[in-house]
Amino acid sequence: MAKRSAYLSFFSAILCITISIVSAPLHAGDGVDDGWRVPQKIVPLTTAVKLDAFPLTIATKNLWSLGLADGTSRGPTVDLSAITALRAKVEERLNGTRYERRQTGWYLSGRSMDRQKVVTTVQHDAVDVYGFHLQLTLTGSCVEPGAEPGELCTYTPGLSIPTDAYDPMWVPTRFDVSSRVGDRISAETAGALAEDGFSRGVEGQPAVGLDLLIRNSGFEANEARSAATNRIERTERVQQTVVPSVIRLDQSLHATANEAELTHTIRGAVLLPAEDWTAEAAITQLLGWILPARKPRISSTAGMPNPDVNNNLFFAATNVRTPANGLTVYQAGSAYVRHPEAKITDPLKQPPAWYNGVWIGFTPASGHRMTETRWLTAAGAPTVIGSGRGDGGNLGTVSQEAIELTGSIQVIGDNGGLIPLENLANSYVQAGVTATQEDAVLSHLRTRTTNTRLIPHLSFTGNRTAPRSVMRYYAGTMVGDVEKPTVYVGADAKFFLENKTNLALSAIRYHEPDNDYYSNASVALDRTFELGKTQQVTLRASYSHSFDRPAVDIGLDENRRFEADAQYKRNDVVFSLGTAFVQAADGAWNNSVTLGTSRRVSDRLAVAAAVTPISDLGNYTAADLRVNWRTAEKTDASVLSVGSRVSRYDFGPDQFGNDRKQDDWTIEMTLRKGF
């Protein structure tokens, strides 16, 4: 209860800040509704908006994508992403010396998400299992006070192991106890013990002595069978669900003689899975519909409004950074730009636009659980590698092997004293031990279960969009099943230089990192060289560094990664050569080399292929083939993508140097349509 109260207090404080940012006083005339009309012509860019990663304009009616995937070691999955416009319209008017346009719409969307992912790896190793079969009885005259002359007692407990009382590692789980040390035995039992062969007495009377089959007293790896037996198998299973949302969009464009502003308020109702409905989730949903709308801040000025609005304003609104795979409940922000003092014909010299806003919604958060189990499987019949057996009375007539065996037994009487074996009258012993070796396969199963839920997420974001650069900054918090909210701050930038050189930078810091959200930084650089009208070469290089990602699985710790590739294009054919260096947990760098090619066969058909002939990474795509086909010449025609890839998992050599790799073949089909 205390933790939940802390959550609510923290969230309430943040929301107070949100209200102060998005609310603003209404200007005179904002409540006037007369003069609104439908524009005769609308430039789609000026109505662009991003709704839960869907890029839309007023002309968009439907966008959907349906993907199917299946493979040799994974279960089938269906990926759905769709949005449809229930109602959308644009109206404009001239309000004094200010141009105003409002865009409204209702949308229905649905996106699939993974709820549970189970990855299992089973390691099989050839081993030699050693065991033994111990049989021992020791009887003699009863020495306890009150014993009648001639009475015989057992001085070993009656213990045996049932055939079904072994765990998967062949270790006994229970014993059958038929008698105790000092129990009296009948003359019939004593007679049966003296017969040839090992006996524990007569049927119907308590069995005496030890009869213990220890199947696994230890094991060691077998090199001779390792090449044919040692391997690792990996399988993957995913459970999915579709999360629908209803979204309301209000977007306004205001322009005066000196400046322009684009504001939007997006509200969403998300139908969460039942297990994700928490108090925080309910409050988040409610706030999405009671927080105020974002109002424009610019005022009317002297002079007629400038109709030539800088495109950077619209780019800034769509460059907004929203959390990956987020589902919007509330988003409010505005983009602002000043008109240039003189007319500019070169779009690269247009002034920059600024955007600032807030986003509230749900993002996926994963919990990981690792389990392990082992078992042995027989690969042949047990082989006797040694044995010794004997029996006799008064200890003196017992074979040497039995004497060595029984000489180590100390019998303790009821009074706590030791009973010397040499003083035991009428003693009789049966003793035998057989040592065995058995070919077996040791299997080690590791299971990683990832359960994903949707948790409340609050983000403040902004950007500066210029003709040759985009710089974004953001901060936020996620409230989930943690001791304290996860707080982060980050920034990224892209620079488009005049010599066809592009530079990208990014960095983000998490206060409470986990396997999904962790601190990282990256830099990427590419440059294109023109070799003529039909040929060009592009060189790329990138470096990324993950700082504090917790490990949840065995394998490489990819905390540093460097990539470089070269691409040659001639007409519609492209050839590429790329390499990647990944740092392992021990500090060593592993490398892979990939060759690729693609060709645009026609306006409707394109193919691409790639192969990785050299790699010592833990997992990589060994081969990949893709075909994209537009079903018709129309721009709104569906696009069918069919792909097949071979993913290779390299678990490293075993102790004898045998490779342990697995190739998974996966086929994927995606049908996309927008109209």
Long-range contacts (C-beta under 8 A, 24 or more apart in sequence): 3-483, 4-279, 6-484, 7-280, 7-479, 7-485, 8-279, 8-280, 8-283, 10-477, 10-479, 10-485, 11-280, 11-283, 11-456, 11-458, 11-479, 14-458, 14-477, 15-287, 15-291, 15-458, 18-291, 18-358, 18-360, 18-458, 19-291, 19-292, 21-356, 21-358, 21-460, 22-265, 22-291, 22-292, 22-293, 22-294, 22-332, 22-333, 22-357, 22-358, 23-292, 23-295, 24-294, 24-295, 24-297, 25-295, 26-295, 27-296, 27-299, 27-300, 29-95, 29-96, 29-98, 29-300, 30-295, 30-296, 32-95, 34-93, 35-93, 35-94, 35-95, 36-91, 36-92, 36-93, 36-102, 37-91, 37-92, 37-93, 38-89, 38-90, 38-91, 38-92, 39-90, 39-91, 39-92, 39-101, 42-90, 45-311, 45-314, 46-253, 46-309, 46-314, 47-90, 47-103, 47-251, 48-314, 48-317, 48-318, 49-103, 49-249, 49-251, 49-264, 49-266, 49-317, 49-318, 50-318, 50-320, 50-322, 51-83, 51-107, 51-109, 51-247, 51-249, 51-266, 51-328, 52-83, 52-109, 52-111, 52-245, 52-247, 52-268, 52-322, 52-326, 52-327, 52-328, 53-322, 53-325, 53-326, 54-81, 54-83, 54-109, 55-318, 56-83, 56-85, 56-107, 58-88, 58-89, 58-90, 58-103, 58-105, 60-85, 60-674, 60-675, 61-85, 61-675, 62-673, 62-674, 62-675, 63-673, 63-674, 64-672, 64-673, 64-674, 65-670, 65-671, 65-672, 65-673, 66-670, 66-671, 66-672, 67-668, 67-669, 67-670, 67-671, 68-668, 68-669, 68-670, 69-666, 69-667, 69-668, 69-669, 70-666, 70-667, 71-664, 71-665, 71-666, 71-667, 72-664, 72-665, 72-666, 73-233, 73-234, 73-235, 73-236, 73-662, 73-664, 74-235, 74-236, 74-237, 74-238, 74-664, 74-666, 75-236, 75-237, 75-238, 77-238, 77-240, 78-112, 78-240, 79-112, 79-240, 79-670, 80-110, 80-111, 80-112, 80-242, 81-110, 81-111, 81-112, 82-109, 82-110, 82-111, 83-107, 83-108, 83-109, 83-110, 84-108, 84-109, 88-249, 94-305, 95-300, 96-300, 97-256, 97-257, 97-300, 97-301, 97-302, 97-303, 97-304, 97-305, 98-254, 98-255, 98-256, 98-298, 98-299, 98-300, 98-301, 98-305, 99-253, 99-254, 99-255, 99-256, 99-305, 99-307, 100-252, 100-253, 100-254, 101-252, 101-253, 101-254, 102-250, 102-251, 102-252, 102-253, 103-249, 103-250, 103-251, 103-252, 103-253, 104-248, 104-249, 104-250, 104-251, 105-248, 105-249, 106-246, 106-247, 106-248, 106-249, 107-246, 107-247, 107-248, 107-249, 108-244, 108-245, 108-246, 108-247, 109-244, 109-245, 109-247, 110-242, 110-243, 110-244, 110-245, 111-242, 111-243, 111-245, 111-327, 112-240, 112-241, 112-242, 112-243, 113-240, 113-241, 113-242, 113-243, 113-325, 113-364, 113-452, 113-454, 114-238, 114-239, 114-240, 114-364, 114-450, 114-452, 115-239, 115-240, 115-241, 115-273, 115-451, 115-452, 116-238, 116-239, 116-449, 116-450, 116-451, 116-452, 117-236, 117-237, 117-238, 117-239, 117-449, 117-450, 117-452, 118-236, 118-237, 118-238, 118-447, 118-448, 118-449, 118-450, 119-234, 119-235, 119-236, 119-447, 119-448, 119-450, 119-553, 120-234, 120-235, 120-236, 120-445, 120-446, 120-447, 120-448, 121-232, 121-233, 121-234, 121-445, 121-446, 121-554, 121-651, 122-232, 122-233, 122-443, 122-444, 122-445, 122-446, 123-231, 123-232, 123-443, 123-444, 123-445, 123-446, 123-651, 123-660, 124-229, 124-230, 124-231, 124-232, 124-233, 124-441, 124-442, 124-443, 125-221, 125-226, 125-229, 125-230, 125-441, 125-442, 125-443, 125-444, 125-654, 126-221, 126-222, 126-224, 126-225, 126-226, 126-228, 126-229, 126-230, 126-379, 126-439, 126-440, 126-441, 126-442, 127-219, 127-220, 127-221, 127-222, 127-376, 127-440, 127-441, 127-442, 128-219, 128-220, 128-221, 128-222, 128-437, 128-438, 128-439, 128-440, 129-170, 129-215, 129-216, 129-218, 129-219, 129-376, 129-437, 129-438, 129-439, 129-440, 130-216, 130-217, 130-218, 130-219, 130-220, 130-435, 130-436, 130-437, 130-438, 131-170, 131-213, 131-214, 131-215, 131-216, 131-217, 131-382, 131-435, 131-436, 131-438, 132-214, 132-217, 132-433, 132-434, 132-435, 132-436, 133-212, 133-213, 133-214, 133-432, 133-433, 133-434, 133-436, 134-210, 134-211, 134-212, 134-214, 134-432, 134-433, 135-198, 135-209, 135-210, 135-211, 135-212, 135-389, 135-430, 135-431, 135-432, 135-433, 136-209, 136-210, 136-405, 136-406, 136-409, 136-429, 136-430, 136-431, 136-432, 137-193, 137-198, 137-199, 137-200, 137-208, 137-209, 137-210, 137-428, 137-429, 137-430, 138-209, 138-406, 138-409, 138-411, 138-421, 138-427, 138-428, 138-429, 139-185, 139-190, 139-193, 139-208, 139-426, 139-427, 139-428, 139-429, 140-424, 140-425, 140-426, 140-427, 140-428, 141-424, 141-425, 141-426, 141-427, 142-182, 142-184, 143-413, 143-419, 143-424, 144-182, 144-413, 144-414, 147-184, 151-184, 152-184, 152-185, 152-187, 152-190, 152-426, 153-182, 153-183, 153-184, 153-185, 154-179, 154-181, 154-182, 154-183, 154-185, 154-208, 154-209, 155-181, 155-182, 155-409, 155-411, 155-419, 155-424, 156-181, 156-208, 156-209, 156-210, 156-409, 157-181, 157-210, 158-183, 158-200, 158-206, 158-207, 158-208, 158-209, 158-210, 159-210, 159-211, 159-212, 160-200, 160-207, 160-210, 160-211, 160-212, 161-211, 161-212, 161-213, 166-215, 168-373, 168-374, 168-375, 168-376, 169-216, 169-374, 169-375, 169-376, 170-215, 170-216, 170-376, 171-216, 172-212, 172-214, 178-206, 178-207, 178-208, 179-206, 179-207, 179-208, 181-411, 181-412, 182-413, 182-414, 183-208, 190-428, 193-428, 193-430, 194-391, 194-393, 194-428, 198-389, 198-391, 198-430, 198-432, 199-430, 209-430, 215-438, 216-376, 219-376, 219-440, 219-442, 221-655, 221-656, 222-439, 223-656, 225-379, 225-439, 226-654, 226-656, 226-658, 227-656, 227-658, 229-379, 229-441, 230-654, 230-656, 230-658, 230-660, 231-660, 231-662, 232-649, 232-651, 232-660, 232-662, 233-662, 234-649, 234-662, 234-664, 241-273, 243-270, 243-271, 243-272, 243-273, 243-327, 243-454, 244-270, 244-271, 245-269, 245-270, 245-271, 245-327, 245-328, 247-328, 250-293, 252-296, 253-309, 254-296, 254-298, 255-305, 255-306, 255-307, 255-309, 256-298, 256-299, 256-300, 256-301, 256-303, 256-305, 256-306, 257-301, 257-302, 257-303, 257-304, 257-305, 257-306, 257-339, 258-301, 258-303, 258-306, 258-338, 258-339, 259-298, 259-336, 259-337, 259-338, 259-339, 260-298, 260-306, 260-309, 260-310, 260-313, 260-336, 260-337, 260-339, 261-296, 261-297, 261-298, 261-313, 261-334, 261-335, 261-336, 261-337, 262-313, 262-314, 262-316, 262-317, 262-334, 262-335, 263-294, 263-295, 263-296, 263-332, 263-333, 263-334, 263-335, 264-294, 264-317, 264-331, 264-332, 264-333, 264-334, 265-293, 265-294, 265-330, 265-331, 265-332, 266-328, 266-330, 266-331, 266-332, 267-329, 267-330, 268-327, 268-328, 268-329, 268-330, 268-361, 269-329, 270-327, 270-329, 270-361, 270-362, 270-454, 272-362, 272-454, 273-453, 273-454, 275-453, 276-362, 276-453, 276-454, 276-455, 280-455, 280-456, 280-479, 281-362, 281-454, 281-455, 281-456, 283-456, 284-329, 284-360, 284-361, 284-362, 284-456, 285-329, 287-329, 287-330, 287-360, 288-329, 288-330, 288-360, 289-330, 291-330, 291-332, 291-360, 292-332, 293-332, 294-332, 294-333, 294-334, 294-357, 296-334, 297-334, 297-336, 298-336, 306-339, 308-339, 308-343, 309-337, 310-337, 310-339, 310-340, 310-350, 310-351, 310-353, 311-347, 311-350, 312-337, 312-350, 312-351, 312-352, 312-353, 312-465, 312-466, 312-467, 313-337, 313-353, 315-353, 315-465, 315-470, 316-353, 316-354, 316-355, 316-463, 316-464, 316-465, 317-355, 319-355, 319-463, 319-465, 319-470, 319-472, 320-355, 320-357, 320-359, 320-461, 320-463, 321-459, 321-461, 321-463, 321-472, 321-474, 321-492, 322-359, 322-361, 322-459, 322-461, 323-359, 323-361, 323-363, 323-457, 323-459, 323-476, 324-363, 325-363, 325-364, 326-359, 326-361, 326-362, 326-363, 326-457, 327-361, 327-362, 327-363, 327-454, 328-359, 328-360, 328-361, 329-360, 329-361, 329-362, 330-358, 330-359, 330-360, 330-361, 331-357, 331-358, 331-359, 331-360, 331-361, 332-357, 332-358, 333-357, 333-358, 333-461, 335-465, 347-467, 348-467, 348-468, 349-467, 350-467, 351-466, 352-464, 352-465, 352-466, 352-467, 352-469, 353-464, 353-465, 353-466, 354-462, 354-463, 354-464, 354-465, 355-461, 355-462, 355-463, 355-465, 356-460, 356-461, 356-462, 357-460, 357-461, 357-462, 358-458, 358-459, 358-460, 358-461, 359-457, 359-458, 359-459, 359-460, 359-461, 359-476, 360-456, 360-457, 360-458, 360-459, 361-456, 361-457, 362-454, 362-455, 362-456, 362-457, 363-454, 363-455, 363-457, 363-478, 364-452, 364-453, 364-454, 364-455, 364-516, 365-452, 365-453, 365-454, 365-455, 365-478, 365-480, 365-514, 365-516, 365-517, 366-450, 366-451, 366-452, 366-514, 366-515, 366-516, 367-450, 367-451, 367-452, 367-453, 367-481, 368-448, 368-449, 368-450, 368-515, 368-552, 369-448, 369-449, 369-450, 369-451, 370-446, 370-447, 370-448, 370-449, 370-552, 370-553, 371-446, 371-447, 371-449, 372-444, 372-445, 372-446, 372-447, 373-444, 373-445, 374-442, 374-443, 374-444, 374-445, 375-442, 375-443, 375-445, 376-440, 376-441, 376-442, 376-443, 377-440, 377-441, 377-443, 378-438, 378-439, 378-440, 379-438, 379-439, 379-440, 379-441, 380-438, 380-439, 381-438, 382-436, 382-437, 382-438, 383-436, 383-437, 383-438, 384-434, 384-435, 384-436, 385-435, 385-436, 385-437, 386-434, 386-435, 387-432, 387-433, 387-434, 387-435, 388-431, 388-432, 388-433, 389-431, 389-432, 389-433, 389-434, 390-430, 390-431, 390-432, 391-428, 391-429, 391-430, 391-431, 392-428, 392-429, 393-426, 393-427, 393-428, 393-429, 394-426, 394-427, 394-428, 395-421, 395-422, 395-424, 395-427, 395-429, 398-429, 398-431, 401-431, 401-433, 402-429, 402-430, 402-431, 402-432, 405-431, 405-433, 406-431, 446-554, 448-552, 448-553, 453-480, 455-479, 455-480, 455-481, 456-480, 467-496, 468-495, 468-496, 468-497, 468-498, 469-493, 469-494, 469-495, 469-496, 470-494, 478-517, 482-512, 484-512, 485-512, 486-510, 486-511, 486-512, 486-513, 486-514, 486-517, 487-511, 487-512, 488-517, 499-527, 500-527, 500-528, 500-529, 500-530, 501-525, 501-526, 501-527, 502-526, 502-527, 510-548, 513-547, 513-548, 513-549, 513-550, 514-550, 515-549, 515-550, 515-552, 518-546, 518-547, 518-548, 518-549, 518-550, 519-546, 519-547, 519-548, 520-544, 520-545, 520-546, 520-547, 520-549, 521-545, 521-547, 534-570, 534-571, 535-568, 535-569, 535-570, 536-568, 536-569, 537-566, 537-567, 537-568, 537-569, 538-566, 538-567, 538-569, 539-564, 539-565, 539-566, 539-567, 540-564, 540-565, 540-566, 540-567, 551-585, 555-618, 555-619, 555-651, 556-582, 556-584, 556-585, 556-590, 556-617, 556-618, 557-583, 557-584, 557-585, 558-582, 558-583, 559-583, 565-594, 572-599, 572-600, 572-601, 573-597, 573-598, 573-599, 574-598, 574-599, 576-610, 580-617, 582-617, 590-615, 590-616, 590-617, 590-618, 591-615, 591-616, 591-617, 592-616, 592-617, 592-620, 603-630, 603-633, 604-629, 604-630, 604-631, 604-632, 604-633, 605-629, 605-630, 612-648, 615-648, 615-650, 616-650, 617-650, 618-649, 618-650, 618-651, 618-652, 619-647, 619-648, 619-649, 619-650, 620-647, 620-648, 621-645, 621-646, 621-647, 621-648, 622-646, 622-647, 622-648, 622-663, 636-673, 636-674, 636-675, 637-673, 638-671, 638-672, 638-673, 639-671, 639-672, 639-673, 640-669, 640-670, 640-671, 641-668, 641-669, 641-670, 641-671, 641-672, 642-667, 642-668, 642-669, 643-667, 643-668, 643-669, 644-668
